[in-house]
Amino acid sequence: MFDGQPYRDELVRRLDAVRRILDAAHPPSPVDDAADASRDARGIAVLLLYACYEHLLYSLCRRLLEIAVTLRVGNRRLRDGLLMFAAHEKMQSLAGVSPATVWKSKGRELLACVMDGRDCTINANLFPGDGSFMKRSQVMLFCEIFELGHPGPILAEVWNRLDAVVAERNAIAHGRLTPEEVGRNYSLEEMRSMVDVWQERWLSFIDHVEHSAQHRSFYRHERKR
């Protein structure tokens, strides 16, 4: 039902691009200081590692939601996490309304949406962002919503590095640090090892999602007799 191969291919393609950048910036023959971009490249590599798993999570989320929609079951039969996507618009409509409106109309609309036995109102463009810029809490929320279990054992070394990578990415993206300054924190060997571990662990994560999402029971409850 869920095919993880396109996501494996894209992950490897993106990480191979990081490897090419590192290779280009670390030639066998030394270069003069003015032309040395090796530290810049290592800093950019950190930013690209962030972008790699950010893209992966968004892509996986979209595909899982698309599959749920294709099952053609009403909201009432969706798993709890998926039901939140289906009811998201109605939940948003409750923000800022008066208590009377909640009781008279908006609250009833939300209940009708949740109990809908015919239509699926999932918006596949949604992502359950927690505002953390892809820290571990974001990965955890993704796994909680899709009932995938704790991601720590699967991501292992990557799990322990995520928040640091987010901090360094944000520092570069917002101009607090340059790629060269971030790149100083890593040797070439450390960065190459990090790219390899990133590939191994996120591929394992894709395998886990693929295995979990193969059956209809991942998306919906059995029909009550």
Secondary structure by P-SEA (a helix, b strand, c coil): cccaaaaaaaaaaaaaaaaaaaaaacccccccccccaaaaaaaaaaaaaaaaaaaaaaaaaaaaaaaaaacccccccccaaaaaaaaaaaaaaaccccaaaaaccaaaaaaaaaaccccccccccccccccccccaaaaaaaaaaacccccccccccccccaaaaaaaaaaaaacccccccccccccaaaaaaaaaaaaaaaaaaaaaaaaaacccccccccccc
